Amino acid sequence: MLPLLLFLAATDPTVTLELARGGDVKWQGTCTAEVFAREGDTPATAVGDAAQPFSLASGTWDVVVACPSDEGVVKKSVALTVKADDVTARVAFAPGFLLVNVLRFDSPVAAEVTVLDERGREIAKGKERAVLPIEPGRVRVVAKLDDNGRHVLGNA
């Protein structure tokens, strides 16, 4: 009789995001996710349907979940630490609204507005005089305007 050898392939742990969508917006479609290394600026993985489990290597990650609504795309970032076991993370959406009006020397100006969360991840983008749906929390607003051919950045 021949001995039976069983080889187990090493697989990455599975991450499951439990999405809870609430708030004063009408949700539309499926949510997506982008996975960033904790200190990285480019996504390591893109997930087409955030409600479905996906594999992720061990490490520390920031997952940016984006859900479409009638007011625009609402994004939320979640910090994950993946070790050898499967991970389940709850992502609860209850967005509010941020009114952005860009002024320079007390006069309205045209600008591109980017809203970053406390981890430095982009959660909203728009133009001046915008109403942006965002998740509650600490945010940083950056406005980029064109001043006669040179770009000027402003923070709030």
C-alpha positions in Angstrom: 0.0 0.0 0.0 1.3 3.5 -0.9 1.3 6.2 1.7 -1.1 9.0 0.8 0.5 12.5 1.0 -1.7 15.4 1.4 -0.3 18.8 0.6 -2.2 21.8 1.8 -1.7 24.9 -0.3 -1.0 28.0 1.7 -3.8 30.5 0.9 -4.3 34.0 2.0 -6.9 34.7 4.7 -10.4 35.7 3.5 -11.8 39.2 4.3 -15.5 39.7 4.6 -17.0 43.2 4.8 -20.4 43.4 6.5 -22.0 46.5 4.9 -24.7 48.4 6.7 -26.1 51.3 4.6 -28.3 53.9 6.3 -28.6 57.7 6.5 -30.5 60.2 4.4 -29.5 59.0 1.0 -31.0 56.5 -1.4 -28.5 53.7 -2.1 -28.0 52.5 -5.6 -26.1 49.6 -7.0 -23.3 47.5 -5.4 -20.4 48.8 -3.3 -16.8 48.5 -4.5 -13.5 48.5 -2.5 -9.9 49.4 -3.0 -7.3 48.0 -0.7 -4.2 50.0 0.1 -1.1 49.1 2.1 -1.1 51.2 5.2 1.6 53.6 4.0 0.8 53.1 0.3 -0.7 55.5 -2.2 -1.7 53.1 -5.0 -4.3 50.4 -4.5 -2.9 46.9 -4.1 -6.3 45.3 -4.9 -9.6 46.4 -6.3 -12.8 44.5 -5.3 -15.7 44.8 -7.7 -18.4 43.8 -5.1 -17.4 44.7 -1.5 -20.2 42.5 -0.1 -18.4 39.3 -1.4 -15.5 37.8 0.5 -12.0 38.3 -1.0 -8.5 37.1 -0.2 -5.9 39.4 1.3 -2.3 38.7 2.3 -1.3 39.1 5.9 -0.4 42.7 6.9 -1.9 46.0 7.8 -4.3 47.5 5.2 -6.6 50.5 4.6 -9.8 49.4 2.7 -11.7 52.2 1.0 -15.3 51.1 0.5 -17.3 53.2 -2.1 -21.1 52.9 -2.3 -23.2 54.8 -5.0 -26.1 56.8 -3.8 -28.5 59.4 -5.4 -26.3 62.1 -3.9 -23.1 60.8 -5.3 -20.5 58.1 -4.2 -20.0 57.8 -0.5 -16.6 56.5 0.6 -15.4 55.2 3.9 -12.0 53.9 4.9 -11.5 51.0 7.3 -8.2 50.0 8.9 -7.6 46.2 8.8 -5.0 44.0 10.3 -4.9 40.6 8.6 -3.0 37.8 10.3 -3.3 34.0 9.6 -7.1 33.8 10.3 -10.1 35.1 8.3 -11.3 38.6 9.1 -14.8 40.1 9.3 -15.1 43.9 9.4 -18.3 45.9 9.8 -18.6 49.0 7.6 -21.6 51.1 8.6 -22.6 54.0 6.4 -24.7 56.9 7.8 -23.5 59.9 5.6 -24.1 63.5 6.2 -23.3 66.4 3.9 -20.4 68.8 3.6 -21.0 72.2 2.0 -17.9 73.5 0.3 -17.5 77.1 -0.8 -14.1 78.2 -1.9 -13.1 81.8 -1.4 -9.9 83.7 -2.0 -9.5 87.2 -0.6 -13.2 87.1 0.3 -14.3 86.4 -3.3 -15.6 83.1 -4.7 -13.2 81.3 -7.0 -13.3 78.2 -9.2 -11.4 75.2 -7.6 -11.1 71.4 -7.5 -12.0 70.2 -4.0 -10.7 67.0 -2.4 -11.8 65.7 1.0 -9.5 63.4 2.9 -10.3 61.4 6.0 -8.1 61.1 9.1 -6.0 58.4 7.4 -5.3 60.6 4.4 -7.5 58.6 2.1 -9.7 60.5 -0.5 -13.3 60.1 0.4 -14.9 62.8 -1.8 -14.0 65.0 -4.8 -15.9 67.9 -6.4 -15.9 71.5 -7.6 -16.3 74.7 -5.6 -19.8 75.3 -4.2 -20.4 71.6 -3.8 -22.5 69.6 -1.5 -20.7 66.4 -0.9 -22.0 63.3 0.9 -19.4 62.1 3.4 -19.2 59.9 6.5 -19.0 61.7 9.9 -15.6 62.1 11.3 -12.4 64.2 11.1 -11.8 65.3 7.6 -9.3 67.6 5.7 -10.5 69.7 2.8 -8.0 70.6 0.2 -8.8 73.1 -2.6 -6.7 73.5 -5.7 -7.3 76.6 -7.8 -5.7 78.0 -10.9 -4.3 81.5 -10.3 -3.2 82.8 -13.7 -1.5 79.6 -14.7 -0.1 78.5 -11.4 -1.8 76.2 -9.0 -2.5 77.3 -5.4 -3.4 74.8 -2.7 -5.5 75.7 0.3 -6.5 73.7 3.4 -9.4 73.9 5.7 
